[in-house]
Amino acid sequence: MTDQENSFDVVVVGGGPAGLAAAIALSQTGVRTALVARHVPYADNRTTALLGGSVDFLDEIGVWSACRDRAAGLKAMRLVDDTGRLIRAPEVRFVADEIGLDVFGYNIANEVLVDALEERARAIEGLVRIAEDAESVRSDAQSVTITTTSGRTLSAQLAVGADGRHSLCRGAAGIGVSRRALQQTALTFNITHARPHHNVSTEFHTPHGPCVFVPLPGDRSSVVWVAAPKEAERLHGLDDDALSAAAERQSHAIFGRVHVEPGRHMFPLGIERPQRYAQNRIALIGEAAHVVPPIGAQGLNLGLRDGIDIAEVVRQARAAGEDLGAPQVIARYCAARRADILSRTFVIDVANRSLLSDLLPVQSMRAVGMHLIGGIGPLRRLAMREGLAPSWRTTRRAG
Ligand SMILES: Cc1cc2nc3c(=O)[nH]c(=O)nc-3n(C[C@H](O)[C@H](O)[C@H](O)COP(=O)(O)OP(=O)(O)OC[C@H]3O[C@@H](n4cnc5c(N)ncnc54)[C@H](O)[C@@H]3O)c2cc1C
């Protein structure tokens, strides 16, 4: 291997959905990009409700055409208070039509999305795939050096850490992280059902967290059932018939008979906040940069916006003839991401806490809030628009 073959403008570490999308977007800006990621089949049955600009972004990077027919449009969202408490919030229904949209977004199996991203990444000649893990990442004033498990040494002006919750890149950048474990676990599985979902996503708010039924193509839905850890374990251990019956009860039979499909996974929930989003020639994206509970379908939507922003910051730096890992470029990426990530994390945390709280004043405030959102048109439309993507965000486009 020559020095030239191991020298890049940007090296992306991690081939989950956030890393793949960012690597494609970066290479589309014309910078020499490498992706350090083993080829591993996607291992769980999570789905993603792609909201706001996520679908446009996937379209721009040439991925959406392979996803469109395998995703279900989300025309409406119902929030149902299923706490059984004395003070209950009224049902709130958000309809995309009310803000001039056909759909809020599309729900897609992560496995399908990752396959489409992999296929597109393979088709881009300028994107070099190094199918290994990164073993070490080191940066100095001139460059960042990534050593892979086989001992290959890559150098770049900038490394993008898309290496998930236990990010090696984050540690290498010297960025600390605060972690708060929540006493909640999400159980995920898919169901087929007798009655159609009509492209409506339904969220039942229980005292332990939401149980969400999100449409998939056909008479199928994905289920994210957030429960106390012991209850999630109990549900996970049920046989198919018993879990089908439990899901039917929890859905208040709105889909008629329910059958669980093979495959279920559990995710202990938590909130993770790094001190900053980039430092020392290393920028963080996806779950390396933020972990939030699956409330309001925000996690990967945020991760894709990280990808949009790092590609745009790099494109502008290249156009200005700057070093792509220079402190001012790193600072621009942090500034671009801060408000979006902090505001989303805060809102999700407050929504989750207000649902779990045993305090009557908190329950009352939540009920009043839902009542106002449900009953006042302009407030409801504002909530819908902000739920999709931050309105203050200027549209950034790389490429
Ligand atoms: C139950 C549940 C439901 C969710 N639903 C939604 C939703 O509806 N909408 C939404 O927007 N978000 C949702 N999310 C969040 C979303 O799933 C995550 O944000 C997303 O999957 C994270 O993707 P990622 O690429 O950042 O991380 P990961 O998928 O964890 O990818 C990280 C990758 O880096 C690799 N890696 C790690 N270390 C190294 C190394 N040293 N070298 C090379 N590679 C390395 C790993 O192998 C992995 O492939 C949900 C989350 C949960 C738990």
The ligand as a Gaussian input file, in Angstrom:
#p B3LYP/6-31G(d) Opt

LIG

0 1
 C      -36.094000       0.932000      20.102000
 C      -35.557000       2.044000      19.273000
 C      -36.339000       2.634000      18.272000
 C      -35.845000       3.705000      17.516000
 N      -36.663000       4.302000      16.587000
 C      -36.201000       5.383000      15.902000
 C      -37.043000       6.078000      14.958000
 O      -38.204000       5.719000      14.716000
 N      -36.536000       7.167000      14.333000
 C      -35.262000       7.604000      14.548000
 O      -34.848000       8.611000      13.950000
 N      -34.439000       6.963000      15.416000
 C      -34.873000       5.865000      16.098000
 N      -34.060000       5.226000      16.977000
 C      -32.644000       5.643000      17.079000
 C      -31.819000       4.982000      15.980000
 O      -32.089000       3.592000      15.927000
 C      -30.323000       5.212000      16.228000
 O      -30.126000       6.610000      16.324000
 C      -29.477000       4.717000      15.072000
 O      -29.703000       3.356000      14.807000
 C      -27.998000       4.925000      15.399000
 O      -27.253000       4.745000      14.215000
 P      -25.671000       5.012000      14.229000
 O      -25.211000       4.767000      12.824000
 O      -25.354000       6.301000      14.882000
 O      -25.101000       3.917000      15.246000
 P      -24.942000       2.338000      15.117000
 O      -26.049000       1.767000      14.307000
 O      -24.713000       1.837000      16.491000
 O      -23.626000       2.153000      14.234000
 C      -22.337000       2.281000      14.767000
 C      -21.458000       1.402000      13.904000
 O      -20.090000       1.631000      14.235000
 C      -19.425000       0.394000      14.242000
 N      -18.201000       0.545000      15.060000
 C      -18.091000       0.668000      16.403000
 N      -16.790000       0.768000      16.765000
 C      -16.079000       0.728000      15.598000
 C      -14.686000       0.772000      15.308000
 N      -13.758000       0.885000      16.275000
 N      -14.289000       0.696000      14.011000
 C      -15.203000       0.589000      12.999000
 N      -16.536000       0.528000      13.237000
 C      -16.966000       0.596000      14.510000
 C      -20.438000      -0.586000      14.821000
 O      -20.119000      -1.912000      14.466000
 C      -21.703000      -0.100000      14.110000
 O      -21.863000      -0.704000      12.843000
 C      -34.535000       4.181000      17.749000
 C      -33.725000       3.583000      18.732000
 C      -34.243000       2.543000      19.491000
 C      -33.388000       1.928000      20.579000

